[in-house]
Amino acid sequence: MSPQDDLMMLDDGGIPADLLASAEPEMGMGMGMDEMMPMQDEGVQSIHQQLIANIDNPNIAADLDDEQLSAIGQRVLREYELDLSSRSEWEARSKTAMDLAMQIAEKKTNPWPDASNIVYPLMTTAAVQFNARAYPAVIQGRNVVKGVVIGPDKGIPAVNPQTGQPMMQPGPDGQPQPMWMSPPGTKQARATKIGEHMSYQLLDEMTEWENETDIMLLILPIVGCTFRKSFYDRGLGQNASMLVLAQNLVIKYDARSMERAPRLTERIELYPYEIEERVRQGLFLDHEYGKAQDADGDDDAPHEFLEQHRLWDLDDDGYQEPYIVTVHKQTGKVARIVARYDAEGVQVDREGNVVKIDPVHYYTKYDFLPNPEGGIYGTGFGQLLGPINEGVNTTLNMLFDAGHLQNTGGGFVGRGLSMHSGSIRFKLGEWKVVNAPGQSIRDAIVPFNHPGPSPQLIALLTFLVEAGKEVATVKDVMTGGGEQLAATMQPTTLMALIEQGTKVFNAIFKRVYRALKSELNKLYRLNRIYLPYQARYQVGDEWRTVTKEDYARAGGVRPVADPAMASDMQRLAKAQLLQGYQNDPNCNRVKIIRRVFDSAQIEDADDLIVEQTPPNPQILAETAKLEAQNREIDIKEASGKAAQVRDLSQAVLNLAKADTENGAAPLEWTAQYIKLMELQLNALLKPAEGRGQGNGQRQPAPPMPMLPQQMNPMVGMPQ
């Protein structure tokens, strides 16, 4: 079965029996089926059972009669035409925008045949610049998806049921440590595994996903919106998420959202051999579809089918259920009907009556800008830049035509007096001969006066181009023209400049981020349902495994892309800012380095970072005890030092009194004594050195200088 097969079916919604069994209590408000529906009659029970049976039915249309199928087909066609008519103006604007972006110009006949008709690439440049910034921001190397951790990740310790206390076991160091039912970091490990697996799915298994993402980000700024269709491809046995252009998905224009729209209709082309394959597989009814419309003699021309996601009351219980109806557009014949819900979405009351059915949504809408009219389709550069681009085209072509006329020449040549009456028409470069006798050659030749391009037109052209760049936010610092300027700026200044130049772009990229998150969670749900018990995926040269239980217990996914960081220059400026805090004692140095590597998109950054080994708790306790002992010693020493300082102060006082009473001591002796006192004071006030270093011994202070009464009066004193 090809991928196109499930484009028509989007998977029939079948769920493994074990998952159905686990889902039934949730559907019944936490009760078993017998307890939930004690008074259920056979009619109610049959309706509910029929709804569940339709989930695995590959084609419900095979169970309906021709009259029912004819009524369904005609209604699908009629309501498709109504929805198509409601968006006719948007469709015309989108075509004009696409022609401008593709620089498609019709042949001009005014002011003369084959006049200048250049299309200035204003919209093309804007679309290419958006793609160049958004594409690397969405797909960052091999990382696209990141698992989400919900709640604390401190682990779940094993508890002794008798004592209620955590159970302990000897650790590698012989010290007791907790026994874990779920060790710390389990949630993060599971989230990392899921992110790696889904990134592998997108980039390696779903081979067209990355290429179609590139195309989508180029079309999105032109038209204003695109769509992605996510489903499980039974033929390939894997998920699929395919690009659907806005012109191929018809929705009522004034619908508030896809979830609230009464119907969505996708136009799909299938070749005759593809139709035959689906008939043989029991996916399509065996109708005579004839030849394709507008085939022009080509028997292999594709047929157009309408795959309509809608509501229909097939069981006549008064409640419309979600289905997917596929109709051949040319004949109106119903080819297929499948359920658009799963068992988890069927909600019943205590009597077993179906009260609500939640449909499965397959499409994800990517918006460029919201529609100011409130319509379902977004707004792109086609609506914003279209009038400016056409004004630039007109002005530019007038300049070319004026230059062409100036360079070509033409005029009158006199011959005789007579001149034919009536209007005279000229071709480019043509000279007309007229009768003008008796005149000089100078007077007989009258050239046309074409002044050439107008300076006012040149100024107008410059104004329009700059206005268009303002709308498209195509700035030098964002397009690569400001690297030299950026190299001389401080990181904060550069980030401020980039922020001002990317305000519009960042707002748009946040919408892309939200849509991508929605698409990834659709694929996450498909993995939770259809993933085998164990699946392998590759990270570098290593093969790893993920289980369905991992998806059942995980907290979801989100894109790796940062919605607030959409340019390499912006990321690098932020990384440069973080580097200034590497040595800050209040910051985690390892995490800063990791973020710097991530901003620079360094592959295998974990291999470059040396994680610090957590300290041994016993060593930490001994260190704390030793520090407490040292603090106690320091306190005692400080008390002793204070007493010595008091003694020295008293000695200085006594010396001063002796100098006053007995006469001043010699100057040299006094200076020596003061110097000795200065050394002693420094030794007392300086913290003890050498503690914890070398042999751990404290350095002794210099000896106390003797007071005058302690010194030999014959040494250093005058006789």
C-alpha positions as CSV (number, residue, x, y, z in Angstrom):
1,M,0.0,0.0,0.0
2,S,1.5,3.4,-1.0
3,P,1.5,6.5,1.1
4,Q,-1.2,7.9,-1.1
5,D,-3.5,5.1,0.0
6,D,-3.7,6.4,3.5
7,L,-4.0,9.9,2.2
8,M,-7.4,8.8,1.2
9,M,-8.1,7.0,4.5
10,L,-6.0,8.7,7.1
11,D,-5.9,5.4,8.8
12,D,-9.1,3.8,9.6
13,G,-8.6,4.5,13.3
14,G,-8.0,0.9,14.4
15,I,-6.6,0.5,17.8
16,P,-4.9,-2.7,19.2
17,A,-7.1,-4.8,21.5
18,D,-5.0,-4.3,24.5
19,L,-5.2,-0.5,24.1
20,L,-9.0,-0.7,23.6
21,A,-9.3,-2.7,26.8
22,S,-7.4,-0.2,28.8
23,A,-9.3,2.7,27.2
24,E,-12.8,1.4,28.0
25,P,-12.9,2.4,31.7
26,E,-12.0,6.0,30.6
27,M,-14.8,6.1,28.2
28,G,-17.2,4.9,30.8
29,M,-16.3,7.4,33.5
30,G,-14.1,5.0,35.4
31,M,-16.6,2.1,35.5
32,G,-16.6,-1.3,33.9
33,M,-19.0,-1.9,31.0
34,D,-21.4,-4.0,33.1
35,E,-21.4,-1.4,35.9
36,M,-21.6,1.5,33.4
37,M,-24.7,0.3,31.5
38,P,-26.8,-1.8,33.9
39,M,-30.1,-0.8,32.2
40,Q,-28.9,-0.7,28.6
41,D,-31.4,-1.9,26.1
42,E,-30.5,-3.8,22.9
43,G,-31.0,-0.8,20.6
44,V,-28.7,1.5,22.6
45,Q,-26.1,-1.3,22.9
46,S,-26.2,-2.1,19.1
47,I,-25.6,1.6,18.3
48,H,-22.6,1.8,20.5
49,Q,-21.3,-1.5,19.3
50,Q,-21.8,-0.4,15.7
51,L,-19.8,2.8,16.3
52,I,-16.9,0.9,17.8
53,A,-17.1,-1.6,14.9
54,N,-16.9,1.2,12.3
55,I,-13.5,2.1,13.6
56,D,-11.9,-1.0,12.0
57,N,-14.1,-1.1,8.9
58,P,-11.9,-0.3,5.9
59,N,-14.9,1.0,3.9
60,I,-18.3,1.6,5.5
61,A,-19.7,2.6,2.0
62,A,-19.8,-1.2,1.2
63,D,-22.6,-1.6,3.8
64,L,-24.8,1.2,2.3
65,D,-27.3,0.9,-0.6
66,D,-27.1,2.9,-3.8
67,E,-29.7,5.4,-2.8
68,Q,-27.8,6.3,0.4
69,L,-24.6,6.6,-1.5
70,S,-26.1,8.8,-4.2
71,A,-27.5,11.2,-1.6
72,I,-24.2,11.4,0.2
73,G,-22.2,12.0,-3.0
74,Q,-24.5,14.7,-4.3
75,R,-24.4,16.5,-0.9
76,V,-20.6,16.3,-0.7
77,L,-20.3,17.9,-4.2
78,R,-22.9,20.6,-3.4
79,E,-21.4,21.7,-0.1
80,Y,-17.9,21.6,-1.6
81,E,-19.0,24.1,-4.3
82,L,-20.4,26.3,-1.6
83,D,-17.2,26.4,0.4
84,L,-15.2,26.9,-2.8
85,S,-17.3,29.9,-3.8
86,S,-17.0,31.5,-0.3
87,R,-13.2,31.8,-0.8
88,S,-13.1,32.9,-4.4
89,E,-11.7,36.4,-3.6
90,W,-8.9,34.8,-1.5
91,E,-8.1,32.4,-4.2
92,A,-7.7,35.2,-6.8
93,R,-5.4,37.1,-4.5
94,S,-3.3,34.0,-3.8
95,K,-2.9,33.4,-7.5
96,T,-1.7,37.0,-8.1
97,A,0.7,36.7,-5.2
98,M,2.1,33.5,-6.5
99,D,2.6,35.0,-10.0
100,L,4.5,37.9,-8.5
101,A,6.7,35.6,-6.5
102,M,7.4,33.4,-9.5
103,Q,7.9,36.6,-11.6
104,I,5.4,35.5,-14.2
105,A,4.5,38.4,-16.5
106,E,1.9,38.5,-19.4
107,K,2.9,39.9,-22.8
108,K,2.3,43.7,-23.0
109,T,0.8,45.6,-25.9
110,N,0.7,49.1,-24.3
111,P,2.2,51.7,-25.0
112,W,3.5,49.5,-27.8
113,P,3.7,45.8,-28.5
114,D,6.3,44.0,-26.5
115,A,6.9,47.0,-24.2
116,S,9.0,46.5,-21.1
117,N,7.3,44.2,-18.6
118,I,9.8,43.4,-15.8
119,V,8.6,42.0,-12.5
120,Y,10.8,43.3,-9.7
121,P,11.7,40.4,-7.2
122,L,10.5,42.2,-4.1
123,M,8.1,39.4,-3.0
124,T,10.6,36.7,-4.1
125,T,13.3,38.2,-2.0
126,A,11.0,38.5,1.0
127,A,10.0,34.8,0.7
128,V,13.5,33.6,0.2
129,Q,14.8,35.5,3.2
130,F,12.0,34.1,5.4
131,N,12.8,30.6,4.3
132,A,16.5,31.1,4.8
133,R,15.9,32.2,8.4
134,A,13.1,29.9,9.4
135,Y,14.3,26.6,7.8
136,P,17.6,26.3,9.9
137,A,15.7,27.5,13.0
138,V,13.1,24.7,12.6
139,I,15.6,21.9,11.7
140,Q,18.7,22.3,13.8
141,G,21.0,19.6,12.7
142,R,19.7,16.2,13.8
143,N,17.6,17.6,16.6
144,V,13.9,18.5,15.8
145,V,11.9,17.1,18.7
146,K,12.4,17.5,22.4
147,G,10.6,15.4,25.0
148,V,8.8,17.3,27.8
149,V,9.3,16.6,31.5
150,I,6.2,17.3,33.6
151,G,6.6,17.7,37.4
152,P,9.7,17.0,39.5
153,D,12.2,14.4,38.5
154,K,13.6,13.5,41.9
155,G,12.7,9.9,41.6
156,I,10.3,7.6,43.6
157,P,12.0,5.9,46.6
158,A,11.0,2.4,47.7
159,V,9.2,2.5,51.0
160,N,9.0,-0.2,53.7
161,P,5.3,-1.0,54.0
162,Q,5.6,-1.9,57.6
163,T,7.5,1.2,58.8
164,G,6.7,3.7,56.2
165,Q,10.3,4.6,56.0
166,P,12.5,4.7,52.8
167,M,14.3,1.4,52.2
168,M,18.1,1.7,52.2
169,Q,20.9,-0.3,50.7
170,P,24.7,-0.1,50.8
171,G,26.3,2.2,48.2
172,P,29.6,1.9,46.3
173,D,31.3,3.7,49.1
174,G,29.8,1.4,51.7
175,Q,27.4,4.1,53.0
176,P,23.7,3.5,53.0
177,Q,21.7,5.0,50.1
178,P,18.0,4.8,49.2
179,M,16.5,2.1,47.1
180,W,14.6,3.5,44.1
181,M,11.4,2.4,42.4
182,S,12.2,5.1,39.9
183,P,15.6,6.6,40.2
184,P,16.1,10.4,39.9
185,G,16.4,11.5,36.3
186,T,14.1,8.8,34.9
187,K,11.6,11.3,33.4
188,Q,14.5,13.2,31.7
189,A,16.0,10.0,30.4
190,R,12.6,9.0,28.9
191,A,12.0,12.5,27.4
192,T,15.5,12.4,25.8
193,K,14.8,9.0,24.3
194,I,11.5,10.1,22.8
195,G,13.0,13.3,21.4
196,E,15.8,11.3,19.7
197,H,13.3,8.7,18.4
198,M,10.9,11.2,16.9
199,S,13.7,13.2,15.3
200,Y,14.9,9.9,13.7
201,Q,11.4,9.3,12.5
202,L,11.1,12.7,10.9
203,L,14.5,12.9,9.3
204,D,15.2,9.2,8.4
205,E,11.9,7.2,8.2
206,M,9.6,10.0,6.8
207,T,12.0,10.8,4.0
208,E,9.9,13.6,2.5
209,W,9.2,15.4,5.7
210,E,12.3,17.6,5.7
211,N,12.0,18.5,2.0
212,E,8.4,19.3,2.3
213,T,9.1,21.5,5.3
214,D,11.6,23.4,3.2
215,I,8.9,23.9,0.5
216,M,6.3,24.9,3.1
217,L,8.5,27.6,4.6
218,L,9.0,29.1,1.1
219,I,5.3,29.0,0.1
220,L,4.0,30.2,3.6
221,P,5.1,33.8,3.3
222,I,3.6,34.2,-0.2
223,V,0.2,32.7,0.2
224,G,-0.2,33.2,4.0
225,C,-1.0,29.6,5.1
226,T,-0.2,26.0,4.4
227,F,-1.4,22.7,6.0
228,R,0.2,19.4,7.1
229,K,-1.8,16.1,7.2
230,S,-0.6,13.6,9.8
231,F,-1.7,10.0,9.8
232,Y,-0.5,6.4,10.2
233,D,0.5,4.8,6.9
234,R,-0.5,1.2,7.2
235,G,1.2,0.3,3.9
236,L,4.6,1.5,5.1
237,G,4.0,0.7,8.8
238,Q,5.0,4.2,9.9
239,N,3.8,7.7,10.5
240,A,3.4,10.2,7.7
241,S,2.9,14.0,7.7
242,M,2.4,15.4,4.2
243,L,2.3,18.9,2.9
244,V,-1.2,20.1,1.7
245,L,-1.2,23.4,-0.2
246,A,-3.9,25.8,0.8
247,Q,-5.5,25.9,-2.6
248,N,-6.1,22.1,-2.3
249,L,-7.8,22.2,1.1
250,V,-11.2,23.9,0.7
251,I,-12.7,25.3,3.9
252,K,-15.6,27.6,4.4
253,Y,-13.9,31.0,4.3
254,D,-15.6,32.5,7.4
255,A,-14.9,29.4,9.6
256,R,-13.3,30.4,12.9
257,S,-11.0,27.4,13.1
258,M,-10.5,24.0,11.5
259,E,-11.8,22.3,14.6
260,R,-15.1,24.2,14.4
261,A,-15.5,24.1,10.6
262,P,-18.4,21.9,9.5
263,R,-16.3,20.2,6.9
264,L,-12.9,20.2,5.2
265,T,-12.4,19.0,1.7
266,E,-9.1,18.0,0.2
267,R,-8.6,17.8,-3.5
268,I,-6.6,14.7,-4.4
269,E,-5.5,13.4,-7.8
270,L,-5.2,9.7,-8.4
271,Y,-4.0,8.0,-11.5
272,P,-6.1,5.1,-12.9
273,Y,-3.6,2.5,-11.7
274,E,-3.8,3.9,-8.2
275,I,-7.6,3.7,-8.3
276,E,-7.4,0.1,-9.4
277,E,-5.1,-0.8,-6.6
278,R,-7.5,0.6,-4.0
279,V,-10.4,-1.3,-5.6
280,R,-8.4,-4.6,-5.3
281,Q,-7.5,-3.9,-1.7
282,G,-11.1,-3.3,-0.8
283,L,-10.5,0.4,0.0
284,F,-12.6,1.8,-2.9
285,L,-15.9,0.7,-4.3
286,D,-15.7,-0.9,-7.8
287,H,-17.4,1.9,-9.8
288,E,-16.9,2.8,-13.5
289,Y,-15.1,6.1,-13.1
290,G,-14.6,6.6,-16.8
291,K,-11.9,8.9,-18.2
292,A,-10.6,11.8,-16.4
293,Q,-12.0,15.2,-17.1
294,D,-9.9,17.4,-19.5
295,A,-7.8,14.3,-20.3
296,D,-7.2,15.5,-23.9
297,G,-6.9,12.0,-25.1
298,D,-4.6,10.8,-22.3
299,D,-5.9,7.6,-20.9
300,D,-3.5,7.8,-18.0
301,A,-4.6,11.3,-16.9
302,P,-5.3,11.6,-13.1
303,H,-8.8,11.7,-11.7
304,E,-9.8,14.2,-9.1
305,F,-11.3,13.0,-5.9
306,L,-12.7,15.0,-3.0
307,E,-11.8,13.7,0.5
308,Q,-14.3,15.4,2.8
309,H,-13.9,15.3,6.5
310,R,-17.4,15.9,7.8
311,L,-20.3,14.9,10.1
312,W,-23.0,12.5,9.0
313,D,-25.7,10.6,10.9
314,L,-25.2,7.1,9.4
315,D,-27.0,5.2,12.2
316,D,-30.1,7.5,12.3
317,D,-29.9,8.1,16.0
318,G,-30.2,11.9,15.6
319,Y,-26.5,12.6,16.3
320,Q,-23.9,13.3,13.5
321,E,-20.7,11.2,13.8
322,P,-17.4,12.3,12.3
323,Y,-16.5,10.5,9.0
324,I,-14.2,10.8,6.0
325,V,-16.1,10.6,2.7
326,T,-14.2,10.2,-0.6
327,V,-16.1,11.1,-3.7
328,H,-15.2,11.0,-7.4
329,K,-15.6,14.7,-8.5
330,Q,-16.6,14.1,-12.1
331,T,-19.3,11.4,-11.5
332,G,-20.2,12.2,-7.9
333,K,-19.8,8.5,-7.0
334,V,-18.9,7.6,-3.4
335,A,-15.7,5.6,-3.4
336,R,-15.1,5.3,0.4
337,I,-16.4,6.2,3.9
338,V,-14.3,5.6,7.0
339,A,-14.7,6.6,10.7
340,R,-12.9,9.8,11.8
341,Y,-12.9,8.9,15.5
342,D,-11.3,6.3,17.8
343,A,-12.6,4.4,20.8
344,E,-11.1,6.9,23.2
345,G,-13.2,9.6,21.7
346,V,-16.6,7.9,22.1
347,Q,-18.2,9.2,25.3
348,V,-21.4,7.6,26.8
349,D,-23.5,8.3,29.8
350,R,-24.5,5.9,32.6
351,E,-27.3,4.5,30.4
352,G,-25.0,3.8,27.6
353,N,-26.2,6.6,25.3
354,V,-23.7,8.3,23.1
355,V,-23.4,11.8,24.3
356,K,-20.4,13.0,22.4
357,I,-17.8,11.8,19.9
358,D,-14.5,13.7,19.7
359,P,-13.2,13.6,16.1
360,V,-9.6,12.9,15.2
361,H,-8.1,16.0,13.6
362,Y,-5.5,15.2,10.9
363,Y,-4.7,18.7,9.6
364,T,-2.4,21.2,11.1
365,K,-2.6,24.8,9.9
366,Y,0.5,27.0,9.5
367,D,-0.3,30.7,9.5
368,F,2.0,33.5,8.4
369,L,-0.2,36.3,9.7
370,P,-3.7,36.2,11.0
371,N,-6.4,37.1,8.6
372,P,-7.7,40.7,9.4
373,E,-11.1,39.7,8.0
374,G,-11.4,36.9,10.4
375,G,-11.3,34.2,7.7
376,I,-9.8,30.8,8.1
377,Y,-6.9,31.4,5.6
378,G,-4.0,33.4,6.8
379,T,-2.4,36.5,5.3
380,G,1.0,36.6,3.5
381,F,3.3,38.9,1.7
382,G,1.0,38.4,-1.3
383,Q,-1.6,40.6,0.3
384,L,0.9,43.0,2.1
385,L,3.5,43.5,-0.7
386,G,1.3,42.9,-3.7
387,P,0.3,46.5,-4.4
388,I,3.8,47.8,-3.6
389,N,5.3,45.2,-5.9
390,E,3.0,46.1,-8.7
391,G,3.8,49.8,-8.2
392,V,7.5,49.0,-8.4
393,N,6.9,47.0,-11.6
394,T,5.0,49.9,-13.2
395,T,7.6,52.5,-12.2
396,L,10.5,50.3,-13.3
397,N,8.9,49.5,-16.7
398,M,8.2,53.3,-17.3
399,L,11.9,54.0,-16.7
400,F,12.9,51.3,-19.1
401,D,10.5,52.5,-21.8
402,A,11.7,56.1,-21.4
403,G,15.3,55.0,-21.8
404,H,14.3,52.9,-24.8
405,L,12.6,55.9,-26.5
406,Q,15.6,58.2,-25.7
407,N,18.1,55.8,-27.3
408,T,16.0,54.9,-30.3
409,G,15.3,58.3,-31.8
410,G,12.9,59.2,-34.7
411,G,11.2,62.3,-36.2
412,F,10.3,64.1,-39.4
413,V,12.2,64.7,-42.6
414,G,10.9,67.6,-44.9
415,R,10.2,67.1,-48.6
416,G,8.1,69.7,-50.4
417,L,5.2,71.6,-48.8
418,S,2.5,69.1,-48.9
419,M,1.7,66.8,-46.0
420,H,-0.9,64.1,-45.8
421,S,-3.8,65.0,-43.5
422,G,-4.8,63.0,-40.6
423,S,-2.9,61.5,-37.7
424,I,0.6,60.2,-38.2
425,R,1.8,57.1,-36.3
426,F,5.4,56.2,-35.7
427,K,7.3,53.0,-35.1
428,L,10.4,52.9,-32.9
429,G,13.3,54.4,-34.8
430,E,11.2,55.5,-37.7
431,W,11.7,58.8,-39.6
432,K,8.8,60.2,-41.7
433,V,9.3,62.1,-45.0
434,V,7.2,65.2,-45.4
435,N,7.2,68.0,-48.1
436,A,9.0,71.1,-47.0
437,P,10.7,72.9,-50.0
438,G,12.9,76.0,-49.7
439,Q,14.2,75.1,-46.2
440,S,17.6,74.2,-44.9
441,I,18.5,70.6,-44.0
442,R,18.5,71.6,-40.3
443,D,15.0,73.0,-40.6
444,A,13.8,70.0,-42.6
445,I,14.8,67.4,-40.0
446,V,12.7,67.5,-36.8
447,P,13.7,64.8,-34.3
448,F,11.5,63.7,-31.4
449,N,12.4,65.1,-28.0
450,H,12.5,62.2,-25.5
451,P,14.2,63.5,-22.3
452,G,14.8,60.0,-21.0
453,P,14.0,58.6,-17.5
454,S,12.5,61.1,-15.1
455,P,14.3,61.8,-11.9
456,Q,11.0,61.9,-10.1
457,L,10.3,58.3,-11.3
458,I,13.7,57.2,-10.0
459,A,13.0,58.8,-6.6
460,L,9.6,57.1,-6.5
461,L,11.1,53.7,-7.4
462,T,13.6,54.1,-4.5
463,F,10.8,55.0,-2.1
464,L,8.6,52.0,-3.1
465,V,11.5,49.5,-2.8
466,E,12.4,50.8,0.7
467,A,8.8,50.7,1.7
468,G,8.6,47.1,0.6
469,K,11.7,46.2,2.5
470,E,10.3,47.8,5.7
471,V,7.2,45.6,5.4
472,A,9.3,42.5,4.7
473,T,11.9,43.4,7.4
474,V,14.8,42.7,5.0
475,K,17.6,44.5,6.9
476,D,21.3,44.5,6.2
477,V,22.1,43.0,9.6
478,M,19.6,40.2,9.0
479,T,20.6,39.4,5.4
480,G,24.3,39.1,5.9
481,G,25.2,42.6,4.8
482,G,26.0,43.7,8.3
483,E,28.6,41.2,9.4
484,Q,31.4,43.7,9.5
485,L,29.3,46.1,11.5
486,A,28.2,43.3,13.9
487,A,31.8,42.2,14.6
488,T,32.6,45.6,16.2
489,M,29.5,45.7,18.4
490,Q,29.0,44.7,22.0
491,P,26.8,41.6,22.4
492,T,24.0,43.6,24.1
493,T,24.0,46.3,21.4
494,L,24.0,43.7,18.6
495,M,21.1,41.8,20.3
496,A,19.1,45.0,20.6
497,L,19.7,45.8,16.9
498,I,18.7,42.3,15.8
499,E,15.6,42.4,18.0
500,Q,14.4,45.6,16.3
501,G,15.1,44.1,12.9
502,T,13.3,40.9,13.6
503,K,10.2,41.9,15.6
504,V,7.9,41.0,12.7
505,F,9.8,37.9,11.8
506,N,9.9,36.6,15.4
507,A,6.1,37.1,15.8
508,I,5.6,35.0,12.6
509,F,8.1,32.4,13.7
510,K,6.2,31.9,17.0
511,R,3.1,31.0,15.0
512,V,5.2,28.5,13.1
513,Y,6.4,27.2,16.4
514,R,2.9,26.7,17.7
515,A,1.8,24.9,14.5
516,L,4.9,22.7,14.6
517,K,4.2,21.8,18.2
518,S,0.7,20.8,17.3
519,E,1.9,18.6,14.4
520,L,4.5,16.9,16.5
521,N,2.0,16.1,19.2
522,K,-0.3,14.5,16.5
523,L,2.6,12.3,15.6
524,Y,3.3,11.6,19.3
525,R,-0.3,10.4,19.7
526,L,0.1,8.1,16.7
527,N,3.3,6.6,18.2
528,R,1.4,6.1,21.5
529,I,-1.2,4.0,19.6
530,Y,0.6,2.3,16.7
531,L,4.2,2.0,17.9
532,P,5.3,-1.6,18.3
533,Y,6.2,-2.8,21.8
534,Q,9.8,-1.9,21.1
535,A,11.2,0.2,18.2
536,R,14.8,0.8,17.2
537,Y,16.3,4.2,16.2
538,Q,19.8,5.5,15.4
539,V,21.8,8.2,17.0
540,G,25.1,8.6,15.2
541,D,26.6,5.2,14.8
542,E,24.6,3.8,17.8
543,W,21.3,2.0,17.7
544,R,19.0,2.5,20.6
545,T,15.5,1.4,21.6
546,V,12.2,3.0,22.7
547,T,9.0,1.3,23.9
548,K,5.3,2.0,23.7
549,E,5.4,2.3,27.5
550,D,7.8,5.2,27.2
551,Y,5.3,7.1,25.1
552,A,2.4,6.1,27.4
553,R,4.3,7.5,30.5
554,A,5.9,10.6,28.9
555,G,4.7,14.1,29.1
556,G,4.5,15.0,25.4
557,V,6.9,16.7,23.0
558,R,7.7,20.1,21.7
559,P,10.1,21.5,19.0
560,V,13.7,22.0,19.7
561,A,13.5,25.3,17.9
562,D,13.4,28.4,20.1
563,P,10.5,30.6,19.1
564,A,12.4,33.7,20.3
565,M,15.7,32.8,18.5
566,A,15.3,32.8,14.8
567,S,18.8,33.7,13.5
568,D,22.3,32.5,13.8
569,M,23.5,36.0,14.6
570,Q,21.0,36.3,17.4
571,R,22.0,32.9,18.9
572,L,25.7,33.7,18.8
573,A,25.1,37.1,20.3
574,K,23.3,35.5,23.2
575,A,26.0,32.9,23.6
576,Q,28.6,35.7,23.7
577,L,26.6,37.3,26.5
578,L,26.5,34.1,28.5
579,Q,30.2,33.6,28.2
580,G,30.7,36.7,30.4
581,Y,29.1,34.8,33.3
582,Q,31.2,31.6,33.2
583,N,33.3,32.5,36.2
584,D,30.4,34.1,38.2
585,P,30.2,32.1,41.5
586,N,26.4,32.5,41.3
587,C,26.1,30.7,37.9
588,N,26.5,27.1,36.8
589,R,29.6,27.1,34.6
590,V,28.9,23.7,33.0
591,K,25.4,24.6,32.0
592,I,26.6,27.9,30.6
593,I,29.2,26.1,28.4
594,R,26.5,23.6,27.3
595,R,24.2,26.5,26.2
596,V,27.0,28.2,24.4
597,F,27.8,25.0,22.5
598,D,24.1,24.6,21.7
599,S,23.8,28.1,20.4
600,A,26.8,27.6,18.1
601,Q,25.2,24.3,17.0
602,I,28.3,22.2,17.9
603,E,27.6,18.6,17.3
604,D,28.2,16.0,20.1
605,A,28.7,18.8,22.6
606,D,28.3,16.3,25.5
607,D,31.6,14.7,24.4
608,L,33.3,18.0,25.0
609,I,32.0,18.8,28.5
610,V,33.6,17.2,31.5
611,E,31.0,16.7,34.1
612,Q,32.1,17.3,37.7
613,T,31.8,14.2,39.8
614,P,29.4,14.8,42.7
615,P,31.4,14.9,46.0
616,N,31.2,12.0,48.4
617,P,28.7,12.8,51.2
618,Q,31.2,11.4,53.8
619,I,34.0,13.6,52.6
620,L,31.7,16.6,52.6
621,A,30.8,15.9,56.3
622,E,34.4,15.5,57.3
623,T,35.3,18.7,55.5
624,A,32.5,20.6,57.2
625,K,33.7,19.2,60.6
626,L,37.3,20.2,59.9
627,E,36.2,23.7,58.9
628,A,34.2,24.0,62.1
629,Q,37.3,23.0,64.1
630,N,39.4,25.6,62.2
631,R,36.8,28.3,62.9
632,E,37.0,27.5,66.6
633,I,40.8,27.7,66.5
634,D,40.5,31.0,64.7
635,I,38.2,32.4,67.3
636,K,40.6,31.4,70.1
637,E,43.6,32.9,68.2
638,A,41.6,36.1,67.6
639,S,41.0,36.4,71.3
640,G,44.8,36.0,72.0
641,K,45.7,38.4,69.2
642,A,43.3,41.0,70.7
643,A,45.1,40.7,74.1
644,Q,48.5,41.1,72.4
645,V,47.3,44.1,70.6
646,R,46.2,45.6,73.9
647,D,49.7,44.9,75.3
648,L,51.3,46.6,72.4
649,S,49.1,49.6,72.7
650,Q,50.0,49.8,76.4
651,A,53.7,49.5,75.5
652,V,53.4,52.4,73.1
653,L,51.6,54.4,75.8
654,N,54.4,53.6,78.3
655,L,57.0,54.6,75.8
656,A,55.4,57.9,75.2
657,K,55.2,58.5,78.9
658,A,58.9,57.6,79.3
659,D,59.9,59.9,76.5
660,T,58.0,62.7,78.1
661,E,59.4,62.1,81.6
662,N,63.1,61.1,80.9
663,G,63.6,62.9,77.6
664,A,63.2,61.8,74.1
665,A,65.0,58.6,73.1
666,P,67.4,58.7,70.1
667,L,65.6,58.9,66.8
668,E,67.2,55.7,65.3
669,W,66.2,53.6,68.3
670,T,62.6,55.0,68.2
671,A,62.2,54.2,64.5
672,Q,63.6,50.7,64.9
673,Y,61.2,50.0,67.7
674,I,58.2,51.3,65.8
675,K,59.2,49.1,62.8
676,L,59.3,46.0,65.1
677,M,55.9,46.9,66.5
678,E,54.5,47.3,62.9
679,L,55.7,43.8,62.0
680,Q,54.2,42.3,65.1
681,L,50.8,44.1,64.5
682,N,50.7,42.8,60.9
683,A,51.4,39.3,62.0
684,L,48.7,39.5,64.6
685,L,46.0,40.9,62.2
686,K,46.9,38.7,59.2
687,P,44.9,35.4,58.9
688,A,46.7,32.3,59.6
689,E,48.4,31.0,56.5
690,G,49.3,27.4,55.5
691,R,46.2,25.8,57.0
692,G,45.2,22.9,54.8
693,Q,48.3,23.4,52.6
694,G,51.7,21.8,52.7
695,N,52.2,20.2,56.1
696,G,49.3,22.2,57.6
697,Q,51.5,24.0,60.1
698,R,50.9,27.6,61.1
699,Q,53.6,30.1,60.4
700,P,54.9,31.7,63.7
701,A,54.7,35.5,64.2
702,P,57.9,37.5,64.8
703,P,59.0,37.9,68.5
704,M,57.5,40.7,70.5
705,P,59.8,43.7,70.8
706,M,61.1,44.4,74.2
707,L,59.9,47.4,76.0
708,P,62.4,50.1,77.1
709,Q,62.5,48.8,80.7
710,Q,63.3,45.3,79.4
711,M,66.2,46.3,77.2
712,N,69.9,46.6,78.3
713,P,70.4,50.2,79.0
714,M,73.9,50.0,77.5
715,V,72.6,48.8,74.1
716,G,71.2,51.3,71.8
717,M,70.9,54.0,74.5
718,P,73.2,56.9,75.0
719,Q,75.5,57.0,78.0
